[in-house]
């Protein structure tokens, strides 16, 4: 039974029934045969309740699961330390970078908007900032931090020092306690680097092989050089690392530069558009910097950076020092002797691993047992896609 007139009207309207009009009005006459008296038109009842269709086609993307075991007691955190937003020349807001990072399975990021170039949100940009924020070069960090804390993502304060000549090119300053003093020295890049270091910043050289001579890159087709000016920067303690991979570019010689000077390696996105537009959804080839940290905290990430415990990973290649790549391999790949001359290798991580031994090359998918046949004379496993120097793959002794 319908509970009230309102329910009746609503259900009648849904069924297409003329529930209000008298029968005679419907037929055009009444029972007396006389023309019907005029009847006021009553509109059909309309259901004004909200109808939710949230369940239709709703399939949120679950966070990417990247499994990497601890390495010699260190947690392996996944990060990206070169990102841009609308607070410089990026296409999204800081909280969007946080959401993208979580979806990609990252543990830590740094938004490093340009100090010198801010065409959108700034004092003179397309959208003017209020006077009390126009010269605040910590703003992207401050805007992103509540979202990062809400989503349990580590956020490092960062900024990009962006010079239009090479050298010096572009440098990222991370962990400074305040970006504003760095920005105040904008007309003198040496002073910017010095102030950044004095404020506790970790400084790394961005995209050394970027071909953009009018924007702080090298001439098109020119070889990469560790210039006299970069040697000066390094010796003054203003360079602690270098990007070996940026966006979609790889600079092989950087492995040797970092080995010779004990610098940290980085693989970063330098992302300006949305994650979807640049890489698609959870692209496994996307650059990631691995950080071997004592614990999951910003301070532990900072300590790991200065201790040079970073590993670069992108495009199915892994780069790092021989020491830490060897330790990572031993933590990630189990080796078991099945019979004399037969080894079983198991990759327990999400890392891409391709090994060569005794003339055979084998890819090790995650959690798959792969048997490799080799003679007793084979002493090493060559990990062909793990790189410890320019054109030098990692060699892991079999007897350790």
PyMOL commands that set and color helices and strands:
alter all, ss='L'
color gray80, all
select helices_A, chain A and resi 5-15+23-27+94-103+139-150+180-184+189-198+228-235+254-261+275-279+298-306+322-332
alter helices_A, ss='H'
color red, helices_A
select strands_A, chain A and resi 75-80+108-111+121-122+127-128+154-162+170-174+202-205+241-246+249-250+264-268+288-293+310-314+317-319+333-339+342-347+354-357+360-363+369-373+380-389+392-397
alter strands_A, ss='S'
color yellow, strands_A
deselect
rebuild
show_as cartoon
